[in-house]
Amino acid sequence: MATRLPDRGTTEKRGPLWVFEELRSLRHRLIQRAGRFTNPQGNLTLTLTANESVKTGLLDFLAAFKEAA
């Protein structure tokens, strides 16, 4: 909530301003992602598939997480 604008406006029925993801969605997107730790040039790196949508989603999540911290 601290990193995004509200998804909706206020209404008579007072619905939530933000649409939240379910925890299982976050778990599938972030934790259960196939990857491998590699050590190129002495730096430990998480290597994922070359899927652009996965990369964009992960970088957006990390940016929002950094902004909230």
PQR file of N, CA, C, O and H, with PARSE charges and radii, in Angstrom:
ATOM      1  N   MET A   1       0.823  -1.184   0.000 -0.4000 1.5000
ATOM      2  CA  MET A   1       0.000   0.000   0.000 -0.0000 2.0000
ATOM      3  C   MET A   1       0.868   1.250   0.000  0.5500 1.7000
ATOM      4  O   MET A   1       0.470   2.290  -0.525 -0.5500 1.4000
ATOM      5  N   ALA A   2       2.050   1.146   0.587 -0.4000 1.5000
ATOM      6  CA  ALA A   2       2.922   2.304   0.666 -0.0000 2.0000
ATOM      7  C   ALA A   2       3.617   2.604  -0.657  0.5500 1.7000
ATOM      8  O   ALA A   2       4.147   3.701  -0.835 -0.5500 1.4000
ATOM      9  H   ALA A   2       2.373   0.302   1.014  0.4000 1.0000
ATOM     10  N   THR A   3       3.627   1.656  -1.584 -0.4000 1.5000
ATOM     11  CA  THR A   3       4.390   1.852  -2.813 -0.0000 2.0000
ATOM     12  C   THR A   3       3.525   2.069  -4.049  0.5500 1.7000
ATOM     13  O   THR A   3       4.050   2.398  -5.113 -0.5500 1.4000
ATOM     14  H   THR A   3       3.198   0.765  -1.440  0.4000 1.0000
ATOM     15  N   ARG A   4       2.213   1.892  -3.932 -0.4000 1.5000
ATOM     16  CA  ARG A   4       1.342   2.024  -5.109 -0.0000 2.0000
ATOM     17  C   ARG A   4       0.190   2.958  -4.826  0.5500 1.7000
ATOM     18  O   ARG A   4      -0.237   3.109  -3.681 -0.5500 1.4000
ATOM     19  H   ARG A   4       1.786   1.625  -3.068  0.4000 1.0000
ATOM     20  N   LEU A   5      -0.312   3.586  -5.877 -0.4000 1.5000
ATOM     21  CA  LEU A   5      -1.518   4.392  -5.766 -0.0000 2.0000
ATOM     22  C   LEU A   5      -2.719   3.455  -5.630  0.5500 1.7000
ATOM     23  O   LEU A   5      -2.649   2.302  -6.055 -0.5500 1.4000
ATOM     24  H   LEU A   5       0.035   3.464  -6.807  0.4000 1.0000
ATOM     25  N   PRO A   6      -3.815   3.933  -5.046 -0.5600 1.5000
ATOM     26  CA  PRO A   6      -5.002   3.080  -4.937  0.2800 2.0000
ATOM     27  C   PRO A   6      -5.490   2.626  -6.313  0.5500 1.7000
ATOM     28  O   PRO A   6      -5.427   3.383  -7.282 -0.5500 1.4000
ATOM     29  N   ASP A   7      -5.975   1.387  -6.392 -0.4000 1.5000
ATOM     30  CA  ASP A   7      -6.484   0.836  -7.636 -0.0000 2.0000
ATOM     31  C   ASP A   7      -7.900   1.318  -7.931  0.5500 1.7000
ATOM     32  O   ASP A   7      -8.327   1.323  -9.086 -0.5500 1.4000
ATOM     33  H   ASP A   7      -6.026   0.771  -5.605  0.4000 1.0000
ATOM     34  N   ARG A   8      -8.619   1.719  -6.906 -0.4000 1.5000
ATOM     35  CA  ARG A   8     -10.017   2.118  -7.050 -0.0000 2.0000
ATOM     36  C   ARG A   8     -10.272   3.397  -6.283  0.5500 1.7000
ATOM     37  O   ARG A   8      -9.476   3.807  -5.438 -0.5500 1.4000
ATOM     38  H   ARG A   8      -8.273   1.716  -5.968  0.4000 1.0000
ATOM     39  N   GLY A   9     -11.388   4.014  -6.592 -0.4000 1.5000
ATOM     40  CA  GLY A   9     -11.828   5.169  -5.825 -0.0000 2.0000
ATOM     41  C   GLY A   9     -12.783   4.727  -4.726  0.5500 1.7000
ATOM     42  O   GLY A   9     -13.152   3.555  -4.644 -0.5500 1.4000
ATOM     43  H   GLY A   9     -12.034   3.681  -7.279  0.4000 1.0000
ATOM     44  N   THR A  10     -13.175   5.662  -3.893 -0.4000 1.5000
ATOM     45  CA  THR A  10     -14.133   5.322  -2.835 -0.0000 2.0000
ATOM     46  C   THR A  10     -15.544   5.238  -3.428  0.5500 1.7000
ATOM     47  O   THR A  10     -15.879   5.948  -4.376 -0.5500 1.4000
ATOM     48  H   THR A  10     -12.876   6.614  -3.959  0.4000 1.0000
ATOM     49  N   THR A  11     -16.351   4.365  -2.853 -0.4000 1.5000
ATOM     50  CA  THR A  11     -17.731   4.175  -3.310 -0.0000 2.0000
ATOM     51  C   THR A  11     -18.656   4.141  -2.102  0.5500 1.7000
ATOM     52  O   THR A  11     -18.207   4.176  -0.957 -0.5500 1.4000
ATOM     53  H   THR A  11     -16.079   3.788  -2.082  0.4000 1.0000
ATOM     54  N   GLU A  12     -19.959   4.071  -2.378 -0.4000 1.5000
ATOM     55  CA  GLU A  12     -20.942   3.982  -1.289 -0.0000 2.0000
ATOM     56  C   GLU A  12     -20.729   2.753  -0.425  0.5500 1.7000
ATOM     57  O   GLU A  12     -20.859   2.812   0.798 -0.5500 1.4000
ATOM     58  H   GLU A  12     -20.324   4.042  -3.309  0.4000 1.0000
ATOM     59  N   LYS A  13     -20.401   1.637  -1.068 -0.4000 1.5000
ATOM     60  CA  LYS A  13     -20.253   0.375  -0.334 -0.0000 2.0000
ATOM     61  C   LYS A  13     -18.885   0.243   0.328  0.5500 1.7000
ATOM     62  O   LYS A  13     -18.632  -0.733   1.034 -0.5500 1.4000
ATOM     63  H   LYS A  13     -20.295   1.589  -2.062  0.4000 1.0000
ATOM     64  N   ARG A  14     -18.017   1.198   0.111 -0.4000 1.5000
ATOM     65  CA  ARG A  14     -16.701   1.244   0.750 -0.0000 2.0000
ATOM     66  C   ARG A  14     -15.861   0.011   0.467  0.5500 1.7000
ATOM     67  O   ARG A  14     -15.350  -0.615   1.395 -0.5500 1.4000
ATOM     68  H   ARG A  14     -18.223   1.991  -0.463  0.4000 1.0000
ATOM     69  N   GLY A  15     -15.712  -0.344  -0.796 -0.4000 1.5000
ATOM     70  CA  GLY A  15     -14.837  -1.447  -1.179 -0.0000 2.0000
ATOM     71  C   GLY A  15     -13.382  -1.078  -0.931  0.5500 1.7000
ATOM     72  O   GLY A  15     -13.075   0.100  -0.747 -0.5500 1.4000
ATOM     73  H   GLY A  15     -16.127   0.165  -1.550  0.4000 1.0000
ATOM     74  N   PRO A  16     -12.500  -2.031  -0.920 -0.5600 1.5000
ATOM     75  CA  PRO A  16     -11.091  -1.736  -0.657  0.2800 2.0000
ATOM     76  C   PRO A  16     -10.495  -0.890  -1.777  0.5500 1.7000
ATOM     77  O   PRO A  16     -10.864  -1.034  -2.942 -0.5500 1.4000
ATOM     78  N   LEU A  17      -9.575  -0.011  -1.411 -0.4000 1.5000
ATOM     79  CA  LEU A  17      -8.930   0.851  -2.400 -0.0000 2.0000
ATOM     80  C   LEU A  17      -7.880   0.108  -3.204  0.5500 1.7000
ATOM     81  O   LEU A  17      -7.603   0.478  -4.345 -0.5500 1.4000
ATOM     82  H   LEU A  17      -9.275   0.105  -0.464  0.4000 1.0000
ATOM     83  N   TRP A  18      -7.291  -0.932  -2.632 -0.4000 1.5000
ATOM     84  CA  TRP A  18      -6.252  -1.702  -3.298 -0.0000 2.0000
ATOM     85  C   TRP A  18      -6.724  -3.124  -3.545  0.5500 1.7000
ATOM     86  O   TRP A  18      -7.470  -3.688  -2.745 -0.5500 1.4000
ATOM     87  H   TRP A  18      -7.516  -1.233  -1.705  0.4000 1.0000
ATOM     88  N   VAL A  19      -6.291  -3.694  -4.647 -0.4000 1.5000
ATOM     89  CA  VAL A  19      -6.558  -5.102  -4.935 -0.0000 2.0000
ATOM     90  C   VAL A  19      -5.304  -5.862  -4.521  0.5500 1.7000
ATOM     91  O   VAL A  19      -4.222  -5.617  -5.056 -0.5500 1.4000
ATOM     92  H   VAL A  19      -5.685  -3.235  -5.298  0.4000 1.0000
ATOM     93  N   PHE A  20      -5.443  -6.770  -3.581 -0.4000 1.5000
ATOM     94  CA  PHE A  20      -4.295  -7.498  -3.055 -0.0000 2.0000
ATOM     95  C   PHE A  20      -4.160  -8.858  -3.725  0.5500 1.7000
ATOM     96  O   PHE A  20      -5.155  -9.493  -4.073 -0.5500 1.4000
ATOM     97  H   PHE A  20      -6.321  -6.969  -3.146  0.4000 1.0000
ATOM     98  N   GLU A  21      -2.916  -9.297  -3.901 -0.4000 1.5000
ATOM     99  CA  GLU A  21      -2.666 -10.642  -4.418 -0.0000 2.0000
ATOM    100  C   GLU A  21      -2.791 -11.642  -3.288  0.5500 1.7000
ATOM    101  O   GLU A  21      -2.569 -11.310  -2.124 -0.5500 1.4000
ATOM    102  H   GLU A  21      -2.108  -8.781  -3.619  0.4000 1.0000
ATOM    103  N   GLU A  22      -3.143 -12.854  -3.631 -0.4000 1.5000
ATOM    104  CA  GLU A  22      -3.175 -13.906  -2.627 -0.0000 2.0000
ATOM    105  C   GLU A  22      -1.748 -14.355  -2.331  0.5500 1.7000
ATOM    106  O   GLU A  22      -0.861 -14.244  -3.178 -0.5500 1.4000
ATOM    107  H   GLU A  22      -3.323 -13.124  -4.576  0.4000 1.0000
ATOM    108  N   LEU A  23      -1.542 -14.858  -1.130 -0.4000 1.5000
ATOM    109  CA  LEU A  23      -0.199 -15.292  -0.749 -0.0000 2.0000
ATOM    110  C   LEU A  23       0.318 -16.406  -1.646  0.5500 1.7000
ATOM    111  O   LEU A  23       1.514 -16.463  -1.933 -0.5500 1.4000
ATOM    112  H   LEU A  23      -2.263 -14.948  -0.442  0.4000 1.0000
ATOM    113  N   ARG A  24      -0.571 -17.297  -2.096 -0.4000 1.5000
ATOM    114  CA  ARG A  24      -0.097 -18.370  -2.957 -0.0000 2.0000
ATOM    115  C   ARG A  24       0.390 -17.826  -4.292  0.5500 1.7000
ATOM    116  O   ARG A  24       1.294 -18.402  -4.898 -0.5500 1.4000
ATOM    117  H   ARG A  24      -1.542 -17.250  -1.863  0.4000 1.0000
ATOM    118  N   SER A  25      -0.205 -16.704  -4.769 -0.4000 1.5000
ATOM    119  CA  SER A  25       0.262 -16.084  -6.003 -0.0000 2.0000
ATOM    120  C   SER A  25       1.673 -15.540  -5.825  0.5500 1.7000
ATOM    121  O   SER A  25       2.531 -15.721  -6.688 -0.5500 1.4000
ATOM    122  H   SER A  25      -0.939 -16.237  -4.277  0.4000 1.0000
ATOM    123  N   LEU A  26       1.905 -14.873  -4.699 -0.4000 1.5000
ATOM    124  CA  LEU A  26       3.247 -14.363  -4.427 -0.0000 2.0000
ATOM    125  C   LEU A  26       4.251 -15.502  -4.282  0.5500 1.7000
ATOM    126  O   LEU A  26       5.375 -15.416  -4.777 -0.5500 1.4000
ATOM    127  H   LEU A  26       1.208 -14.727  -3.998  0.4000 1.0000
ATOM    128  N   ARG A  27       3.838 -16.564  -3.604 -0.4000 1.5000
ATOM    129  CA  ARG A  27       4.731 -17.704  -3.426 -0.0000 2.0000
ATOM    130  C   ARG A  27       5.117 -18.309  -4.774  0.5500 1.7000
ATOM    131  O   ARG A  27       6.282 -18.637  -5.000 -0.5500 1.4000
ATOM    132  H   ARG A  27       2.924 -16.633  -3.202  0.4000 1.0000
ATOM    133  N   HIS A  28       4.147 -18.454  -5.663 -0.4000 1.5000
ATOM    134  CA  HIS A  28       4.436 -19.029  -6.976 -0.0000 2.0000
ATOM    135  C   HIS A  28       5.310 -18.100  -7.812  0.5500 1.7000
ATOM    136  O   HIS A  28       6.183 -18.563  -8.546 -0.5500 1.4000
ATOM    137  H   HIS A  28       3.201 -18.187  -5.480  0.4000 1.0000
ATOM    138  N   ARG A  29       5.083 -16.802  -7.706 -0.4000 1.5000
ATOM    139  CA  ARG A  29       5.858 -15.854  -8.515 -0.0000 2.0000
ATOM    140  C   ARG A  29       7.276 -15.658  -8.003  0.5500 1.7000
ATOM    141  O   ARG A  29       8.189 -15.438  -8.798 -0.5500 1.4000
ATOM    142  H   ARG A  29       4.374 -16.425  -7.110  0.4000 1.0000
ATOM    143  N   LEU A  30       7.481 -15.733  -6.689 -0.4000 1.5000
ATOM    144  CA  LEU A  30       8.776 -15.374  -6.134 -0.0000 2.0000
ATOM    145  C   LEU A  30       9.573 -16.550  -5.589  0.5500 1.7000
ATOM    146  O   LEU A  30      10.751 -16.698  -5.914 -0.5500 1.4000
ATOM    147  H   LEU A  30       6.739 -15.912  -6.043  0.4000 1.0000
ATOM    148  N   ILE A  31       8.961 -17.373  -4.779 -0.4000 1.5000
ATOM    149  CA  ILE A  31       9.701 -18.402  -4.063 -0.0000 2.0000
ATOM    150  C   ILE A  31       9.842 -19.680  -4.873  0.5500 1.7000
ATOM    151  O   ILE A  31      10.919 -20.275  -4.905 -0.5500 1.4000
ATOM    152  H   ILE A  31       8.004 -17.252  -4.515  0.4000 1.0000
ATOM    153  N   GLN A  32       8.773 -20.107  -5.527 -0.4000 1.5000
ATOM    154  CA  GLN A  32       8.814 -21.371  -6.242 -0.0000 2.0000
ATOM    155  C   GLN A  32       9.243 -21.198  -7.703  0.5500 1.7000
ATOM    156  O   GLN A  32       8.803 -21.957  -8.566 -0.5500 1.4000
ATOM    157  H   GLN A  32       7.899 -19.624  -5.501  0.4000 1.0000
ATOM    158  N   ARG A  33      10.068 -20.241  -7.979 -0.4000 1.5000
ATOM    159  CA  ARG A  33      10.568 -19.982  -9.320 -0.0000 2.0000
ATOM    160  C   ARG A  33      11.815 -20.833  -9.553  0.5500 1.7000
ATOM    161  O   ARG A  33      12.696 -20.903  -8.697 -0.5500 1.4000
ATOM    162  H   ARG A  33      10.425 -19.625  -7.277  0.4000 1.0000
ATOM    163  N   ALA A  34      11.880 -21.471 -10.709 -0.4000 1.5000
ATOM    164  CA  ALA A  34      13.047 -22.300 -11.025 -0.0000 2.0000
ATOM    165  C   ALA A  34      14.244 -21.396 -11.299  0.5500 1.7000
ATOM    166  O   ALA A  34      14.151 -20.439 -12.068 -0.5500 1.4000
ATOM    167  H   ALA A  34      11.164 -21.414 -11.405  0.4000 1.0000
ATOM    168  N   GLY A  35      15.346 -21.705 -10.675 -0.4000 1.5000
ATOM    169  CA  GLY A  35      16.561 -20.924 -10.868 -0.0000 2.0000
ATOM    170  C   GLY A  35      17.763 -21.695 -10.360  0.5500 1.7000
ATOM    171  O   GLY A  35      17.636 -22.793  -9.819 -0.5500 1.4000
ATOM    172  H   GLY A  35      15.422 -22.482 -10.050  0.4000 1.0000
ATOM    173  N   ARG A  36      18.909 -21.110 -10.541 -0.4000 1.5000
ATOM    174  CA  ARG A  36      20.145 -21.760 -10.130 -0.0000 2.0000
ATOM    175  C   ARG A  36      21.111 -20.684  -9.639  0.5500 1.7000
ATOM    176  O   ARG A  36      21.222 -19.611 -10.233 -0.5500 1.4000
ATOM    177  H   ARG A  36      19.012 -20.218 -10.981  0.4000 1.0000
ATOM    178  N   PHE A  37      21.803 -20.989  -8.549 -0.4000 1.5000
ATOM    179  CA  PHE A  37      22.850 -20.087  -8.085 -0.0000 2.0000
ATOM    180  C   PHE A  37      24.129 -20.404  -8.845  0.5500 1.7000
ATOM    181  O   PHE A  37      24.569 -21.552  -8.897 -0.5500 1.4000
ATOM    182  H   PHE A  37      21.712 -21.860  -8.066  0.4000 1.0000
ATOM    183  N   THR A  38      24.713 -19.377  -9.428 -0.4000 1.5000
ATOM    184  CA  THR A  38      25.990 -19.528 -10.132 -0.0000 2.0000
ATOM    185  C   THR A  38      27.004 -18.585  -9.498  0.5500 1.7000
ATOM    186  O   THR A  38      26.641 -17.716  -8.705 -0.5500 1.4000
ATOM    187  H   THR A  38      24.356 -18.444  -9.386  0.4000 1.0000
ATOM    188  N   ASN A  39      28.236 -18.754  -9.840 -0.4000 1.5000
ATOM    189  CA  ASN A  39      29.306 -17.960  -9.241 -0.0000 2.0000
ATOM    190  C   ASN A  39      30.209 -17.367 -10.329  0.5500 1.7000
ATOM    191  O   ASN A  39      31.403 -17.664 -10.361 -0.5500 1.4000
ATOM    192  H   ASN A  39      28.530 -19.460 -10.484  0.4000 1.0000
ATOM    193  N   PRO A  40      29.654 -16.527 -11.227 -0.5600 1.5000
ATOM    194  CA  PRO A  40      30.500 -15.938 -12.263  0.2800 2.0000
ATOM    195  C   PRO A  40      31.378 -14.824 -11.689  0.5500 1.7000
ATOM    196  O   PRO A  40      30.889 -13.947 -10.978 -0.5500 1.4000
ATOM    197  N   GLN A  41      32.642 -14.863 -11.992 -0.4000 1.5000
ATOM    198  CA  GLN A  41      33.615 -13.847 -11.567 -0.0000 2.0000
ATOM    199  C   GLN A  41      33.611 -13.620 -10.064  0.5500 1.7000
ATOM    200  O   GLN A  41      33.880 -12.513  -9.599 -0.5500 1.4000
ATOM    201  H   GLN A  41      33.040 -15.576 -12.570  0.4000 1.0000
ATOM    202  N   GLY A  42      33.305 -14.674  -9.298 -0.4000 1.5000
ATOM    203  CA  GLY A  42      33.365 -14.598  -7.848 -0.0000 2.0000
ATOM    204  C   GLY A  42      32.147 -13.967  -7.176  0.5500 1.7000
ATOM    205  O   GLY A  42      32.150 -13.780  -5.960 -0.5500 1.4000
ATOM    206  H   GLY A  42      33.087 -15.574  -9.676  0.4000 1.0000
ATOM    207  N   ASN A  43      31.112 -13.637  -7.940 -0.4000 1.5000
ATOM    208  CA  ASN A  43      29.898 -13.043  -7.374 -0.0000 2.0000
ATOM    209  C   ASN A  43      28.772 -14.060  -7.426  0.5500 1.7000
ATOM    210  O   ASN A  43      28.444 -14.570  -8.497 -0.5500 1.4000
ATOM    211  H   ASN A  43      31.110 -13.789  -8.929  0.4000 1.0000
ATOM    212  N   LEU A  44      28.178 -14.358  -6.277 -0.4000 1.5000
ATOM    213  CA  LEU A  44      27.060 -15.286  -6.235 -0.0000 2.0000
ATOM    214  C   LEU A  44      25.853 -14.634  -6.904  0.5500 1.7000
ATOM    215  O   LEU A  44      25.457 -13.528  -6.537 -0.5500 1.4000
ATOM    216  H   LEU A  44      28.445 -13.944  -5.407  0.4000 1.0000
ATOM    217  N   THR A  45      25.271 -15.322  -7.884 -0.4000 1.5000
ATOM    218  CA  THR A  45      24.203 -14.764  -8.698 -0.0000 2.0000
ATOM    219  C   THR A  45      23.083 -15.783  -8.844  0.5500 1.7000
ATOM    220  O   THR A  45      23.342 -16.969  -9.049 -0.5500 1.4000
ATOM    221  H   THR A  45      25.593 -16.221  -8.182  0.4000 1.0000
ATOM    222  N   LEU A  46      21.844 -15.326  -8.738 -0.4000 1.5000
ATOM    223  CA  LEU A  46      20.695 -16.170  -9.009 -0.0000 2.0000
ATOM    224  C   LEU A  46      20.390 -16.070 -10.494  0.5500 1.7000
ATOM    225  O   LEU A  46      20.096 -14.982 -10.990 -0.5500 1.4000
ATOM    226  H   LEU A  46      21.634 -14.363  -8.571  0.4000 1.0000
ATOM    227  N   THR A  47      20.453 -17.172 -11.204 -0.4000 1.5000
ATOM    228  CA  THR A  47      20.206 -17.209 -12.636 -0.0000 2.0000
ATOM    229  C   THR A  47      18.833 -17.825 -12.881  0.5500 1.7000
ATOM    230  O   THR A  47      18.546 -18.934 -12.431 -0.5500 1.4000
ATOM    231  H   THR A  47      20.692 -18.055 -10.801  0.4000 1.0000
ATOM    232  N   LEU A  48      17.982 -17.080 -13.610 -0.4000 1.5000
ATOM    233  CA  LEU A  48      16.636 -17.535 -13.948 -0.0000 2.0000
ATOM    234  C   LEU A  48      16.537 -17.712 -15.456  0.5500 1.7000
ATOM    235  O   LEU A  48      17.475 -17.401 -16.190 -0.5500 1.4000
ATOM    236  H   LEU A  48      18.215 -16.179 -13.976  0.4000 1.0000
ATOM    237  N   THR A  49      15.393 -18.214 -15.913 -0.4000 1.5000
ATOM    238  CA  THR A  49      15.176 -18.346 -17.344 -0.0000 2.0000
ATOM    239  C   THR A  49      15.116 -16.966 -17.990  0.5500 1.7000
ATOM    240  O   THR A  49      14.909 -15.964 -17.305 -0.5500 1.4000
ATOM    241  H   THR A  49      14.631 -18.468 -15.317  0.4000 1.0000
ATOM    242  N   ALA A  50      15.293 -16.917 -19.280 -0.4000 1.5000
ATOM    243  CA  ALA A  50      15.307 -15.651 -20.010 -0.0000 2.0000
ATOM    244  C   ALA A  50      13.892 -15.253 -20.428  0.5500 1.7000
ATOM    245  O   ALA A  50      13.652 -14.961 -21.600 -0.5500 1.4000
ATOM    246  H   ALA A  50      15.460 -17.732 -19.836  0.4000 1.0000
ATOM    247  N   ASN A  51      12.963 -15.240 -19.485 -0.4000 1.5000
ATOM    248  CA  ASN A  51      11.578 -14.870 -19.747 -0.0000 2.0000
ATOM    249  C   ASN A  51      11.395 -13.412 -19.353  0.5500 1.7000
ATOM    250  O   ASN A  51      11.542 -13.061 -18.182 -0.5500 1.4000
ATOM    251  H   ASN A  51      13.158 -15.477 -18.534  0.4000 1.0000
ATOM    252  N   GLU A  52      11.073 -12.556 -20.329 -0.4000 1.5000
ATOM    253  CA  GLU A  52      11.002 -11.115 -20.083 -0.0000 2.0000
ATOM    254  C   GLU A  52       9.895 -10.736 -19.094  0.5500 1.7000
ATOM    255  O   GLU A  52      10.083  -9.820 -18.293 -0.5500 1.4000
ATOM    256  H   GLU A  52      10.953 -12.841 -21.280  0.4000 1.0000
ATOM    257  N   SER A  53       8.759 -11.412 -19.133 -0.4000 1.5000
ATOM    258  CA  SER A  53       7.676 -11.072 -18.204 -0.0000 2.0000
ATOM    259  C   SER A  53       8.040 -11.436 -16.767  0.5500 1.7000
ATOM    260  O   SER A  53       7.673 -10.719 -15.836 -0.5500 1.4000
ATOM    261  H   SER A  53       8.606 -12.156 -19.784  0.4000 1.0000
ATOM    262  N   VAL A  54       8.757 -12.543 -16.579 -0.4000 1.5000
ATOM    263  CA  VAL A  54       9.218 -12.925 -15.244 -0.0000 2.0000
ATOM    264  C   VAL A  54      10.226 -11.894 -14.738  0.5500 1.7000
ATOM    265  O   VAL A  54      10.173 -11.478 -13.581 -0.5500 1.4000
ATOM    266  H   VAL A  54       9.054 -13.125 -17.336  0.4000 1.0000
ATOM    267  N   LYS A  55      11.135 -11.492 -15.605 -0.4000 1.5000
ATOM    268  CA  LYS A  55      12.146 -10.504 -15.234 -0.0000 2.0000
ATOM    269  C   LYS A  55      11.495  -9.189 -14.830  0.5500 1.7000
ATOM    270  O   LYS A  55      11.859  -8.606 -13.808 -0.5500 1.4000
ATOM    271  H   LYS A  55      11.179 -11.830 -16.545  0.4000 1.0000
ATOM    272  N   THR A  56      10.543  -8.719 -15.617 -0.4000 1.5000
ATOM    273  CA  THR A  56       9.862  -7.461 -15.325 -0.0000 2.0000
ATOM    274  C   THR A  56       9.101  -7.543 -14.002  0.5500 1.7000
ATOM    275  O   THR A  56       9.179  -6.631 -13.179 -0.5500 1.4000
ATOM    276  H   THR A  56      10.248  -9.192 -16.447  0.4000 1.0000
ATOM    277  N   GLY A  57       8.370  -8.632 -13.802 -0.4000 1.5000
ATOM    278  CA  GLY A  57       7.618  -8.784 -12.560 -0.0000 2.0000
ATOM    279  C   GLY A  57       8.508  -8.833 -11.338  0.5500 1.7000
ATOM    280  O   GLY A  57       8.191  -8.227 -10.314 -0.5500 1.4000
ATOM    281  H   GLY A  57       8.307  -9.373 -14.471  0.4000 1.0000
ATOM    282  N   LEU A  58       9.619  -9.548 -11.432 -0.4000 1.5000
ATOM    283  CA  LEU A  58      10.542  -9.660 -10.304 -0.0000 2.0000
ATOM    284  C   LEU A  58      11.220  -8.327 -10.010  0.5500 1.7000
ATOM    285  O   LEU A  58      11.367  -7.955  -8.845 -0.5500 1.4000
ATOM    286  H   LEU A  58       9.876 -10.040 -12.264  0.4000 1.0000
ATOM    287  N   LEU A  59      11.635  -7.604 -11.043 -0.4000 1.5000
ATOM    288  CA  LEU A  59      12.274  -6.306 -10.834 -0.0000 2.0000
ATOM    289  C   LEU A  59      11.286  -5.279 -10.281  0.5500 1.7000
ATOM    290  O   LEU A  59      11.665  -4.447  -9.456 -0.5500 1.4000
ATOM    291  H   LEU A  59      11.516  -7.906 -11.989  0.4000 1.0000
ATOM    292  N   ASP A  60      10.033  -5.323 -10.721 -0.4000 1.5000
ATOM    293  CA  ASP A  60       9.016  -4.427 -10.169 -0.0000 2.0000
ATOM    294  C   ASP A  60       8.783  -4.715  -8.691  0.5500 1.7000
ATOM    295  O   ASP A  60       8.669  -3.795  -7.880 -0.5500 1.4000
ATOM    296  H   ASP A  60       9.726  -5.998 -11.391  0.4000 1.0000
ATOM    297  N   PHE A  61       8.711  -6.005  -8.348 -0.4000 1.5000
ATOM    298  CA  PHE A  61       8.522  -6.377  -6.937 -0.0000 2.0000
ATOM    299  C   PHE A  61       9.704  -5.906  -6.084  0.5500 1.7000
ATOM    300  O   PHE A  61       9.505  -5.364  -4.997 -0.5500 1.4000
ATOM    301  H   PHE A  61       8.803  -6.752  -9.007  0.4000 1.0000
ATOM    302  N   LEU A  62      10.926  -6.110  -6.570 -0.4000 1.5000
ATOM    303  CA  LEU A  62      12.108  -5.695  -5.805 -0.0000 2.0000
ATOM    304  C   LEU A  62      12.176  -4.180  -5.650  0.5500 1.7000
ATOM    305  O   LEU A  62      12.577  -3.686  -4.596 -0.5500 1.4000
ATOM    306  H   LEU A  62      11.088  -6.550  -7.454  0.4000 1.0000
ATOM    307  N   ALA A  63      11.791  -3.440  -6.685 -0.4000 1.5000
ATOM    308  CA  ALA A  63      11.783  -1.986  -6.602 -0.0000 2.0000
ATOM    309  C   ALA A  63      10.760  -1.503  -5.575  0.5500 1.7000
ATOM    310  O   ALA A  63      11.045  -0.603  -4.785 -0.5500 1.4000
ATOM    311  H   ALA A  63      11.466  -3.841  -7.541  0.4000 1.0000
ATOM    312  N   ALA A  64       9.566  -2.103  -5.588 -0.4000 1.5000
ATOM    313  CA  ALA A  64       8.533  -1.728  -4.611 -0.0000 2.0000
ATOM    314  C   ALA A  64       8.968  -2.091  -3.200  0.5500 1.7000
ATOM    315  O   ALA A  64       8.734  -1.333  -2.259 -0.5500 1.4000
ATOM    316  H   ALA A  64       9.334  -2.834  -6.229  0.4000 1.0000
ATOM    317  N   PHE A  65       9.601  -3.248  -3.054 -0.4000 1.5000
ATOM    318  CA  PHE A  65      10.080  -3.683  -1.748 -0.0000 2.0000
ATOM    319  C   PHE A  65      11.154  -2.732  -1.224  0.5500 1.7000
ATOM    320  O   PHE A  65      11.163  -2.390  -0.041 -0.5500 1.4000
ATOM    321  H   PHE A  65       9.792  -3.864  -3.819  0.4000 1.0000
ATOM    322  N   LYS A  66      12.053  -2.308  -2.101 -0.4000 1.5000
ATOM    323  CA  LYS A  66      13.117  -1.374  -1.710 -0.0000 2.0000
ATOM    324  C   LYS A  66      12.528  -0.023  -1.319  0.5500 1.7000
ATOM    325  O   LYS A  66      12.984   0.598  -0.358 -0.5500 1.4000
ATOM    326  H   LYS A  66      12.046  -2.586  -3.062  0.4000 1.0000
ATOM    327  N   GLU A  67      11.516   0.438  -2.057 -0.4000 1.5000
ATOM    328  CA  GLU A  67      10.879   1.712  -1.754 -0.0000 2.0000
ATOM    329  C   GLU A  67      10.154   1.679  -0.405  0.5500 1.7000
ATOM    330  O   GLU A  67      10.145   2.671   0.324 -0.5500 1.4000
ATOM    331  H   GLU A  67      11.145  -0.066  -2.837  0.4000 1.0000
ATOM    332  N   ALA A  68       9.555   0.545  -0.083 -0.4000 1.5000
ATOM    333  CA  ALA A  68       8.823   0.418   1.173 -0.0000 2.0000
ATOM    334  C   ALA A  68       9.756   0.316   2.372  0.5500 1.7000
ATOM    335  O   ALA A  68       9.373   0.668   3.488 -0.5500 1.4000
ATOM    336  H   ALA A  68       9.562  -0.261  -0.675  0.4000 1.0000
ATOM    337  N   ALA A  69      10.963  -0.160   2.153 -0.4000 1.5000
ATOM    338  CA  ALA A  69      11.904  -0.372   3.269 -0.0000 2.0000
ATOM    339  C   ALA A  69      12.526   0.899   3.766  0.5500 1.7000
ATOM    340  O   ALA A  69      13.332   0.869   4.696 -0.5500 1.4000
ATOM    341  H   ALA A  69      11.273  -0.447   1.246  0.4000 1.0000
TER
END
